[in-house]
Amino acid sequence: MGTLEHSSRAQRRATNVSISAEILAEARDLKVNVSRAAEEGLTRAIAARRAEVWLEENKAAMESSNAYVEEHGLPLGKYRRF
């Protein structure tokens, strides 16, 4: 999975989106930079989705590891001091 470059120097591309008229009006009244807010929201949504996809892709491995620990304990558990 790649990383997202998020900086003021990143290449920009114009796009069309549909936004609720009420939300857009309030954003403009409050002088919110709509493009920047949309980009930040998309960045968060992408990160959240990547995490979900990673969990889905690695679910079997995590379940297998957890089952092993439940059955056998931690591999180096005998050396733990706590």
C-alpha positions as CSV (number, residue, x, y, z in Angstrom):
1,M,0.0,0.0,0.0
2,G,1.3,3.4,-0.9
3,T,1.4,6.6,1.1
4,L,-0.4,9.8,0.4
5,E,1.6,12.9,-0.1
6,H,-0.2,15.7,1.7
7,S,1.5,19.1,1.3
8,S,0.9,22.5,-0.2
9,R,3.3,21.6,-3.0
10,A,1.5,18.4,-4.0
11,Q,0.2,18.3,-7.5
12,R,-3.5,19.3,-7.6
13,R,-6.2,18.1,-9.9
14,A,-9.6,19.8,-10.3
15,T,-12.6,17.6,-9.8
16,N,-16.3,17.9,-9.4
17,V,-18.1,16.8,-6.2
18,S,-21.6,17.2,-5.0
19,I,-22.0,18.7,-1.5
20,S,-25.1,19.6,0.4
21,A,-26.1,23.2,-0.3
22,E,-26.5,23.9,3.4
23,I,-23.1,22.5,4.3
24,L,-21.4,24.4,1.5
25,A,-23.1,27.7,2.5
26,E,-22.0,27.2,6.2
27,A,-18.5,26.4,5.1
28,R,-18.3,29.5,3.0
29,D,-19.8,31.6,5.8
30,L,-17.1,30.3,8.2
31,K,-14.4,30.8,5.6
32,V,-13.5,27.1,5.5
33,N,-11.3,26.1,2.6
34,V,-13.5,23.6,1.0
35,S,-10.8,22.0,-1.1
36,R,-8.5,21.6,1.8
37,A,-11.3,20.2,4.1
38,A,-12.3,17.7,1.4
39,E,-8.7,16.6,0.9
40,E,-8.2,16.2,4.7
41,G,-11.5,14.2,4.9
42,L,-10.5,12.0,2.0
43,T,-7.1,11.4,3.6
44,R,-8.7,10.2,6.8
45,A,-11.2,8.1,4.9
46,I,-8.5,6.4,2.9
47,A,-6.4,5.7,6.0
48,A,-9.5,4.2,7.7
49,R,-10.3,2.0,4.7
50,R,-6.7,0.9,4.3
51,A,-6.8,-0.3,8.0
52,E,-10.0,-2.1,7.3
53,V,-8.6,-3.8,4.2
54,W,-5.4,-4.8,6.1
55,L,-7.5,-6.3,8.9
56,E,-9.6,-8.2,6.4
57,E,-6.5,-9.5,4.5
58,N,-4.7,-10.5,7.7
59,K,-7.7,-11.9,9.7
60,A,-6.7,-15.5,9.2
61,A,-3.1,-15.0,10.2
62,M,-4.1,-13.1,13.4
63,E,-6.7,-15.7,14.3
64,S,-4.1,-18.4,13.8
65,S,-1.5,-16.6,15.9
66,N,-4.1,-16.0,18.7
67,A,-5.1,-19.6,18.6
68,Y,-1.5,-20.7,19.0
69,V,-0.9,-18.4,21.9
70,E,-4.2,-19.6,23.6
71,E,-3.1,-23.3,23.2
72,H,0.7,-23.0,23.8
73,G,1.1,-19.6,25.6
74,L,3.5,-16.9,24.4
75,P,6.6,-18.3,22.7
76,L,9.0,-16.7,25.2
77,G,6.5,-16.5,28.0
78,K,8.8,-18.3,30.4
79,Y,11.2,-15.4,30.3
80,R,8.7,-12.8,31.3
81,R,9.3,-11.0,34.6
82,F,5.8,-9.6,34.9
